[in-house]
Amino acid sequence: MELGAFSVSLAVADLAASQRFYEALGFTVTGGDAGEHWLIMVNGTSVIGLFEGMFDSNILTFNPGLGRDLGPVDPFDDVRTIEAHLVAHGIEPVSRVDPESTEGPASLTLRDPDGNMILIDQFR
């Protein structure tokens, strides 16, 4: 099973301050919308998302259909297939893919045994 590109989604208190900090570490903005309080930043193959006021805690994020270079990958394991695999292995998602959704963008969330939130977010 391929989960796609990996990033860490950080719950930040001050988007501008966090952006300056990560830019000093060599990250550059590649996506997002500061006006909507979120940015995607990269440094080589390291990807972080900065999200002000959107999440209670940091989240491990996987993007099916997106490669390490952040370009599209085909074929890829659809989030619905990933969800079915997880459920078959006794992992109950916190939030599930909309059952009316049969293709395209969708997401699910789960928690690992230590309580870390995981987002599997397919946007293609």
HELIX and SHEET records of a PDB file:
HELIX    1   1 LEU A   15  ALA A   24  1                                  10    
HELIX    2   2 ALA A   34  GLU A   36  5                                   3    
HELIX    3   3 VAL A   79  ALA A   88  1                                  10    
SHEET    1   A 7 THR A  28  ASP A  33  0                                        
SHEET    2   A 7 TRP A  38  ASN A  43 -1                                        
SHEET    3   A 7 SER A  46  GLU A  52 -1                                        
SHEET    4   A 7 ALA A   5  VAL A  12  1                                        
SHEET    5   A 7 ILE A  59  ASN A  63 -1                                        
SHEET    6   A 7 MET A 117  GLN A 122  1                                        
SHEET    7   A 7 ALA A 106  ARG A 111 -1                                        
END                                                                             
